[in-house]
Amino acid sequence: MDVEDYITLFLSLWIIASALAVKSVDVFLTLTLIGLLITLEVGGLFLSKEQKENLQPLIEILLLVFAVIVVKKVYEVLSG
């Protein structure tokens, strides 16, 4: 197995463990975003430019979802 396989394995295990550990979709999506960001940062040296570019749209979508989650939680706190 080369490094790219280990990175894929880590990301897969991270997502599966997150799905099994939490009951909320919001928390699952946040943990998935964290896993992707960790994978991109730590494994970035071992990923090709094409692979990094393939991860970027998914990260951007999850960042948008995370922003919506944060706005929703702030609204819940402010509305009482």
All heavy atoms as an XYZ file, in Angstrom:
625
protein
N       0.846     -1.188      0.000
C       0.000      0.000      0.000
C       0.884      1.241      0.000
O       1.849      1.322      0.746
C      -0.873      0.036      1.249
C      -1.965     -1.006      1.293
S      -2.951     -0.954      2.801
C      -4.099      0.321      2.394
N       0.500      2.181     -0.836
C       1.246      3.426     -0.820
C       0.493      4.449      0.031
O      -0.564      4.180      0.593
C       1.516      3.938     -2.237
C       0.261      4.053     -3.072
O      -0.749      3.449     -2.708
O       0.293      4.771     -4.093
N       1.050      5.628      0.135
C       0.538      6.648      1.044
C      -0.877      7.071      0.667
O      -1.717      7.303      1.538
C       1.486      7.867      1.069
C       0.944      8.962      1.954
C       2.871      7.458      1.528
N      -1.167      7.156     -0.609
C      -2.506      7.551     -1.047
C      -3.558      6.557     -0.562
O      -4.677      6.955     -0.202
C      -2.547      7.670     -2.562
C      -1.677      8.799     -3.083
C      -1.518      8.758     -4.589
O      -2.002      7.805     -5.224
O      -0.904      9.694     -5.121
N      -3.212      5.287     -0.523
C      -4.138      4.276     -0.008
C      -4.367      4.454      1.488
O      -5.494      4.301      1.972
C      -3.615      2.871     -0.291
C      -3.572      2.553     -1.769
O      -4.353      3.162     -2.534
O      -2.754      1.694     -2.159
N      -3.318      4.769      2.229
C      -3.459      5.009      3.659
C      -4.324      6.240      3.938
O      -5.120      6.254      4.884
C      -2.095      5.174      4.333
C      -1.341      3.881      4.476
C      -0.118      3.692      3.858
C      -1.861      2.842      5.240
C       0.579      2.506      4.000
C      -1.169      1.650      5.385
C       0.046      1.490      4.764
O       0.730      0.310      4.900
N      -4.165      7.259      3.123
C      -4.968      8.469      3.286
C      -6.438      8.164      3.033
O      -7.314      8.584      3.795
C      -4.451      9.592      2.353
C      -3.078     10.072      2.836
C      -5.440     10.744      2.270
C      -2.392     11.025      1.902
N      -6.723      7.406      1.993
C      -8.098      7.011      1.695
C      -8.669      6.137      2.807
O      -9.821      6.309      3.216
C      -8.159      6.258      0.352
O      -7.581      7.076     -0.666
C      -9.584      5.909     -0.023
N      -7.863      5.229      3.323
C      -8.298      4.367      4.411
C      -8.603      5.183      5.669
O      -9.628      4.971      6.332
C      -7.239      3.309      4.706
C      -7.543      2.321      5.828
C      -8.758      1.479      5.465
C      -6.339      1.438      6.080
N      -7.723      6.129      6.008
C      -7.957      6.984      7.165
C      -9.248      7.761      7.014
O     -10.069      7.820      7.947
C      -6.788      7.961      7.373
C      -7.111      9.056      8.351
C      -7.114      8.803      9.712
C      -7.433     10.329      7.912
C      -7.419      9.802     10.624
C      -7.748     11.334      8.811
C      -7.735     11.066     10.163
N      -9.443      8.370      5.857
C     -10.640      9.171      5.642
C     -11.900      8.317      5.700
O     -12.906      8.717      6.295
C     -10.543      9.904      4.302
C     -11.573     10.986      4.035
C     -11.581     12.011      5.147
C     -11.297     11.647      2.708
N     -11.843      7.130      5.148
C     -12.993      6.221      5.192
C     -13.315      5.800      6.622
O     -14.481      5.817      7.041
C     -12.714      4.979      4.353
O     -12.478      5.320      3.019
N     -12.293      5.434      7.378
C     -12.509      5.039      8.767
C     -13.018      6.206      9.611
O     -13.858      6.025     10.497
C     -11.228      4.464      9.367
C     -10.786      3.111      8.807
C      -9.437      2.709      9.380
C     -11.839      2.048      9.092
N     -12.513      7.402      9.332
C     -12.954      8.592     10.052
C     -14.451      8.831      9.823
O     -15.207      9.088     10.764
C     -12.149      9.802      9.585
C     -12.536     11.082     10.251
C     -13.529     11.937      9.867
C     -11.965     11.647     11.424
N     -13.593     12.994     10.710
C     -12.651     12.849     11.678
C     -10.932     11.261     12.260
C     -12.327     13.662     12.758
C     -10.617     12.077     13.331
C     -11.309     13.266     13.569
N     -14.883      8.734      8.582
C     -16.291      8.983      8.263
C     -17.184      7.898      8.860
O     -18.251      8.191      9.411
C     -16.469      9.116      6.740
C     -15.806     10.414      6.262
C     -17.944      9.089      6.355
C     -15.767     10.585      4.773
N     -16.754      6.657      8.789
C     -17.545      5.559      9.363
C     -17.638      5.704     10.881
O     -18.719      5.564     11.467
C     -16.951      4.196      8.970
C     -17.168      3.958      7.478
C     -17.573      3.070      9.783
C     -16.421      2.763      6.928
N     -16.526      6.007     11.534
C     -16.538      6.180     12.991
C     -17.402      7.374     13.387
O     -18.133      7.307     14.388
C     -15.117      6.359     13.512
N     -17.346      8.437     12.612
C     -18.178      9.604     12.899
C     -19.652      9.269     12.754
O     -20.477      9.695     13.564
C     -17.827     10.755     11.947
O     -16.503     11.156     12.115
N     -19.982      8.519     11.722
C     -21.386      8.147     11.497
C     -21.909      7.262     12.619
O     -23.068      7.378     13.020
C     -21.527      7.439     10.151
N     -21.069      6.385     13.132
C     -21.502      5.487     14.200
C     -21.527      6.163     15.566
O     -22.287      5.753     16.454
C     -20.590      4.265     14.256
C     -20.644      3.340     13.032
C     -19.592      2.256     13.153
C     -22.027      2.751     12.859
N     -20.726      7.200     15.752
C     -20.580      7.809     17.068
C     -21.620      8.882     17.373
O     -21.904      9.136     18.537
C     -19.185      8.404     17.212
N     -22.169      9.516     16.362
C     -23.074     10.644     16.609
C     -24.476     10.337     16.095
O     -24.666      9.488     15.230
C     -22.542     11.947     15.959
C     -21.205     12.331     16.541
C     -22.448     11.821     14.467
N     -25.433     11.074     16.641
C     -26.823     10.904     16.238
C     -27.323     12.080     15.414
O     -28.353     12.003     14.784
C     -27.702     10.739     17.472
C     -27.392      9.496     18.252
C     -28.262      9.392     19.480
C     -27.868      8.149     20.268
N     -28.623      8.045     21.518
N     -26.596     13.166     15.419
C     -27.018     14.384     14.735
C     -26.292     14.518     13.395
O     -25.076     14.308     13.303
C     -26.704     15.594     15.618
O     -26.907     16.786     14.917
N     -27.039     14.896     12.383
C     -26.446     15.101     11.061
C     -25.499     16.294     11.087
O     -24.446     16.277     10.430
C     -27.553     15.292     10.001
C     -26.964     15.626      8.647
C     -28.419     14.059      9.904
N     -25.860     17.318     11.862
C     -24.998     18.504     11.954
C     -23.613     18.148     12.480
O     -22.600     18.589     11.934
C     -25.635     19.549     12.875
C     -26.930     20.114     12.322
O     -27.199     19.907     11.126
O     -27.661     20.760     13.095
N     -23.569     17.357     13.526
C     -22.283     16.961     14.112
C     -21.527     16.056     13.147
O     -20.311     16.182     12.991
C     -22.496     16.271     15.477
C     -21.189     15.772     16.054
C     -23.180     17.208     16.448
N     -22.242     15.153     12.475
C     -21.595     14.269     11.502
C     -20.935     15.068     10.382
O     -19.794     14.805     10.013
C     -22.600     13.274     10.917
C     -22.071     12.512      9.746
C     -21.095     11.551      9.918
C     -22.531     12.773      8.465
C     -20.588     10.856      8.829
C     -22.038     12.083      7.379
C     -21.061     11.123      7.566
N     -21.653     16.045      9.829
C     -21.083     16.852      8.747
C     -19.894     17.672      9.229
O     -18.905     17.838      8.512
C     -22.162     17.747      8.142
C     -23.254     17.019      7.369
C     -24.341     17.994      6.937
C     -22.690     16.289      6.173
N     -19.965     18.163     10.461
C     -18.840     18.917     11.022
C     -17.622     18.016     11.206
O     -16.496     18.402     10.865
C     -19.250     19.551     12.356
O     -20.393     20.385     12.148
C     -18.121     20.372     12.932
N     -17.835     16.816     11.727
C     -16.716     15.885     11.892
C     -16.146     15.449     10.544
O     -14.935     15.249     10.399
C     -17.160     14.670     12.698
C     -17.388     14.913     14.189
C     -17.952     13.663     14.842
C     -16.117     15.348     14.862
N     -17.004     15.299      9.553
C     -16.524     14.960      8.210
C     -15.650     16.072      7.653
O     -14.599     15.815      7.065
C     -17.714     14.685      7.275
O     -18.507     13.633      7.821
C     -17.241     14.290      5.888
N     -16.076     17.317      7.852
C     -15.266     18.457      7.417
C     -13.924     18.467      8.128
O     -12.881     18.666      7.493
C     -16.013     19.766      7.680
C     -15.234     21.056      7.407
C     -14.859     21.153      5.936
C     -16.037     22.256      7.843
N     -13.921     18.223      9.430
C     -12.664     18.182     10.184
C     -11.756     17.086      9.650
O     -10.554     17.299      9.467
C     -12.955     17.996     11.687
C     -13.603     19.253     12.258
C     -11.681     17.661     12.460
C     -14.161     19.087     13.646
N     -12.310     15.912      9.381
C     -11.513     14.816      8.833
C     -10.919     15.142      7.480
O      -9.759     14.833      7.202
N     -11.705     15.781      6.621
C     -11.186     16.170      5.308
C     -10.072     17.201      5.431
O      -9.061     17.136      4.715
C     -12.318     16.723      4.442
C     -13.180     15.705      3.738
C     -14.387     16.386      3.102
C     -12.389     14.967      2.678
N     -10.261     18.173      6.320
C      -9.229     19.193      6.500
C      -7.946     18.604      7.076
O      -6.840     18.977      6.658
C      -9.757     20.324      7.377
C     -10.865     21.175      6.753
C     -11.422     22.154      7.775
C     -10.370     21.887      5.524
N      -8.078     17.676      8.016
C      -6.900     16.998      8.562
C      -6.197     16.208      7.458
O      -4.966     16.257      7.322
C      -7.293     16.078      9.734
C      -7.697     16.894     10.950
C      -6.146     15.128     10.097
C      -8.307     16.071     12.065
N      -6.970     15.488      6.685
C      -6.401     14.683      5.604
C      -5.668     15.554      4.598
O      -4.555     15.225      4.171
C      -7.510     13.892      4.887
O      -8.183     13.078      5.839
C      -6.950     13.034      3.780
N      -6.265     16.658      4.229
C      -5.636     17.534      3.246
C      -4.375     18.181      3.799
O      -3.380     18.325      3.091
C      -6.628     18.606      2.788
C      -6.198     19.471      1.629
C      -5.980     18.617      0.377
C      -7.208     20.544      1.348
N      -4.409     18.548      5.076
C      -3.245     19.219      5.667
C      -2.091     18.253      5.926
O      -0.945     18.538      5.595
C      -3.656     19.919      6.963
C      -2.612     20.839      7.523
C      -2.315     22.016      6.623
O      -3.213     22.502      5.931
O      -1.145     22.461      6.620
N      -2.380     17.118      6.515
C      -1.321     16.168      6.865
C      -0.841     15.408      5.629
O       0.358     15.212      5.435
C      -1.819     15.183      7.951
C      -0.807     14.089      8.204
C      -2.129     15.932      9.228
N      -1.773     14.983      4.804
C      -1.393     14.191      3.637
C      -1.174     14.997      2.383
O      -0.983     14.435      1.303
N      -1.214     16.316      2.501
C      -1.088     17.179      1.334
C       0.193     17.000      0.552
O       0.207     17.152     -0.674
N       1.261     16.656      1.247
C       2.536     16.466      0.553
C       2.536     15.210     -0.307
O       3.297     15.113     -1.268
C       3.674     16.383      1.582
C       3.924     17.643      2.395
C       4.966     17.373      3.468
C       4.364     18.771      1.494
N       1.681     14.256      0.040
C       1.672     12.981     -0.653
C       0.580     12.886     -1.708
O       0.537     11.921     -2.457
C       1.501     11.840      0.356
C       2.555     11.838      1.413
C       2.281     12.296      2.687
C       3.840     11.401      1.123
C       3.262     12.301      3.662
C       4.831     11.407      2.085
C       4.537     11.860      3.360
N      -0.288     13.883     -1.751
C      -1.368     13.879     -2.738
C      -0.949     14.674     -3.967
O      -0.258     15.690     -3.857
C      -2.637     14.492     -2.139
C      -3.282     13.738     -0.988
C      -4.430     14.554     -0.417
C      -3.771     12.386     -1.442
N      -1.396     14.223     -5.106
C      -1.099     14.960     -6.329
C      -1.982     16.204     -6.399
O      -2.971     16.332     -5.677
C      -1.351     14.076     -7.549
O      -2.730     13.813     -7.689
N      -1.625     17.095     -7.288
C      -2.391     18.331     -7.450
C      -3.823     18.017     -7.881
O      -4.766     18.658     -7.425
C      -1.703     19.230     -8.478
C      -2.357     20.563     -8.636
C      -1.603     21.434     -9.616
C      -2.312     22.773     -9.758
N      -1.655     23.643    -10.713
N      -3.980     17.031     -8.724
C      -5.312     16.639     -9.193
C      -6.175     16.123     -8.047
O      -7.359     16.450     -7.950
C      -5.192     15.562    -10.274
C      -6.518     15.090    -10.816
C      -6.354     13.997    -11.848
O      -5.327     13.982    -12.542
O      -7.261     13.152    -11.933
N      -5.593     15.341     -7.155
C      -6.347     14.814     -6.010
C      -6.750     15.938     -5.054
O      -7.854     15.925     -4.511
C      -5.527     13.759     -5.280
C      -5.371     12.488     -6.078
C      -4.359     11.551     -5.466
O      -3.387     11.978     -4.858
N      -4.592     10.260     -5.643
N      -5.849     16.895     -4.867
C      -6.186     18.039     -4.017
C      -7.324     18.846     -4.632
O      -8.223     19.299     -3.927
C      -4.965     18.934     -3.824
C      -3.902     18.348     -2.940
C      -2.739     19.311     -2.837
C      -1.553     18.673     -2.179
N      -0.390     19.574     -2.138
N      -7.277     19.031     -5.937
C      -8.329     19.776     -6.628
C      -9.657     19.028     -6.569
O     -10.716     19.652     -6.548
C      -7.929     20.042     -8.072
C      -6.825     21.059     -8.216
C      -6.345     21.215     -9.652
O      -6.848     20.496    -10.535
O      -5.465     22.059     -9.875
N      -9.620     17.701     -6.526
C     -10.850     16.921     -6.420
C     -11.468     17.024     -5.031
O     -12.687     16.901     -4.885
C     -10.591     15.450     -6.762
C     -10.332     15.235     -8.227
O     -10.709     16.044     -9.067
N      -9.669     14.139     -8.546
N     -10.656     17.256     -4.010
C     -11.166     17.402     -2.648
C     -11.726     18.803     -2.384
O     -12.585     18.970     -1.526
C     -10.069     17.111     -1.624
C      -9.712     15.655     -1.374
C      -8.559     15.557     -0.392
C     -10.913     14.879     -0.867
N     -11.261     19.799     -3.114
C     -11.647     21.179     -2.853
C     -13.154     21.432     -2.951
O     -13.715     22.076     -2.063
C     -10.887     22.142     -3.779
C      -9.441     22.344     -3.403
C      -9.272     22.878     -2.002
O     -10.082     23.651     -1.504
N      -8.202     22.462     -1.343
N     -13.864     20.955     -3.980
C     -15.313     21.218     -4.018
C     -16.066     20.614     -2.830
O     -16.981     21.238     -2.285
C     -15.769     20.579     -5.324
C     -14.557     20.478     -6.161
C     -13.420     20.317     -5.214
N     -15.664     19.427     -2.410
C     -16.302     18.792     -1.262
C     -16.047     19.596      0.011
O     -16.957     19.806      0.821
C     -15.797     17.365     -1.102
C     -16.419     16.541      0.012
C     -17.928     16.445     -0.171
C     -15.801     15.161      0.052
N     -14.834     20.077      0.176
C     -14.504     20.890      1.346
C     -15.287     22.204      1.310
O     -15.811     22.648      2.334
C     -12.987     21.136      1.420
C     -12.272     19.826      1.769
C     -12.643     22.230      2.430
C     -10.765     19.900      1.725
N     -15.405     22.811      0.142
C     -16.143     24.066      0.033
C     -17.621     23.868      0.353
O     -18.233     24.696      1.029
C     -15.958     24.662     -1.358
C     -14.560     25.169     -1.602
C     -14.301     25.534     -3.042
O     -15.227     25.399     -3.876
O     -13.179     25.965     -3.347
N     -18.201     22.782     -0.103
C     -19.609     22.491      0.203
C     -19.788     22.269      1.696
O     -20.724     22.808      2.310
C     -20.101     21.270     -0.605
C     -20.216     21.633     -2.073
C     -21.431     20.759     -0.075
C     -20.462     20.446     -2.978
N     -18.882     21.500      2.301
C     -18.984     21.261      3.743
C     -18.742     22.530      4.558
O     -19.338     22.703      5.621
C     -18.031     20.149      4.162
C     -18.464     18.738      3.751
C     -17.370     17.728      4.065
C     -19.755     18.351      4.418
N     -17.891     23.426      4.071
C     -17.702     24.708      4.756
C     -18.972     25.548      4.691
O     -19.345     26.205      5.673
C     -16.531     25.482      4.148
C     -15.147     25.063      4.604
C     -14.083     25.780      3.781
C     -14.959     25.354      6.072
N     -19.652     25.520      3.556
C     -20.914     26.236      3.420
C     -21.964     25.650      4.370
O     -22.684     26.388      5.056
C     -21.400     26.176      1.975
C     -22.706     26.895      1.682
C     -22.550     28.391      1.909
C     -23.155     26.616      0.265
N     -22.044     24.324      4.432
C     -22.971     23.665      5.344
C     -22.616     24.013      6.789
O     -23.508     24.278      7.605
C     -22.964     22.136      5.120
C     -23.727     21.413      6.204
C     -23.532     21.800      3.751
N     -21.338     24.036      7.118
C     -20.901     24.390      8.462
C     -21.311     25.819      8.806
O     -21.767     26.089      9.926
C     -19.387     24.228      8.586
C     -18.850     24.587      9.933
C     -19.083     23.772     11.022
C     -18.109     25.747     10.115
C     -18.592     24.105     12.279
C     -17.615     26.085     11.351
C     -17.851     25.265     12.446
N     -21.173     26.732      7.855
C     -21.584     28.120      8.092
C     -23.087     28.195      8.360
O     -23.527     28.937      9.250
C     -21.203     28.990      6.903
N     -23.878     27.435      7.622
C     -25.325     27.408      7.839
C     -25.640     26.846      9.225
O     -26.515     27.368      9.933
C     -26.031     26.592      6.732
C     -27.482     26.330      7.070
C     -25.903     27.291      5.386
N     -24.929     25.807      9.628
C     -25.137     25.223     10.957
C     -24.819     26.241     12.041
O     -25.575     26.386     13.017
C     -24.272     23.947     11.133
C     -24.780     22.834     10.227
C     -24.251     23.496     12.585
C     -23.840     21.645     10.125
N     -23.735     26.967     11.889
C     -23.347     27.968     12.881
C     -24.385     29.087     12.944
O     -24.797     29.502     14.033
C     -21.946     28.532     12.578
C     -21.641     29.764     13.420
C     -20.894     27.467     12.792
N     -24.842     29.544     11.800
C     -25.855     30.603     11.777
C     -27.139     30.114     12.440
O     -27.776     30.847     13.201
C     -26.109     31.085     10.332
C     -27.347     31.956     10.245
C     -24.898     31.820      9.805
N     -27.526     28.874     12.167
C     -28.726     28.308     12.774
C     -28.599     28.238     14.297
O     -29.532     28.584     15.029
C     -28.981     26.915     12.198
C     -30.273     26.277     12.672
C     -30.517     24.951     11.985
C     -29.705     23.896     12.700
N     -30.031     22.529     12.258
N     -27.436     27.802     14.782
C     -27.224     27.712     16.230
C     -27.202     29.091     16.885
O     -27.738     29.278     17.981
C     -25.918     26.968     16.545
C     -25.929     25.517     16.146
C     -26.929     24.739     16.957
C     -26.906     23.279     16.551
N     -27.879     22.478     17.264
N     -26.614     30.062     16.240
C     -26.595     31.427     16.773
C     -28.014     31.968     16.841
O     -28.416     32.588     17.831
C     -25.681     32.340     15.920
C     -25.885     33.806     16.254
C     -24.232     31.953     16.092
N     -28.801     31.714     15.803
C     -30.194     32.147     15.806
C     -30.982     31.493     16.936
O     -31.788     32.154     17.598
C     -30.840     31.846     14.458
C     -32.291     32.240     14.396
C     -32.666     33.571     14.281
C     -33.287     31.279     14.471
C     -33.995     33.941     14.240
C     -34.626     31.639     14.432
C     -34.977     32.970     14.309
O     -36.287     33.323     14.279
N     -30.736     30.207     17.171
C     -31.423     29.501     18.258
C     -31.068     30.119     19.619
O     -31.934     30.255     20.483
C     -31.066     28.024     18.260
C     -31.687     27.228     17.147
C     -31.225     25.779     17.137
O     -30.515     25.368     18.065
O     -31.584     25.073     16.177
N     -29.812     30.463     19.801
C     -29.372     31.056     21.066
C     -29.966     32.449     21.240
O     -30.456     32.799     22.324
C     -27.827     31.099     21.147
C     -27.356     31.960     22.296
C     -27.268     29.701     21.247
N     -29.950     33.229     20.185
C     -30.448     34.613     20.291
C     -31.965     34.663     20.411
O     -32.501     35.571     21.057
C     -29.990     35.417     19.094
C     -28.493     35.702     19.018
C     -28.162     36.474     17.760
C     -28.023     36.462     20.248
N     -32.669     33.712     19.811
C     -34.128     33.734     19.871
C     -34.651     33.155     21.183
O     -35.818     33.297     21.499
C     -34.727     33.007     18.679
O     -34.430     31.625     18.753
N     -33.799     32.503     21.888
C     -34.154     32.006     23.210
C     -34.834     30.712     23.141
O     -35.424     30.083     23.876
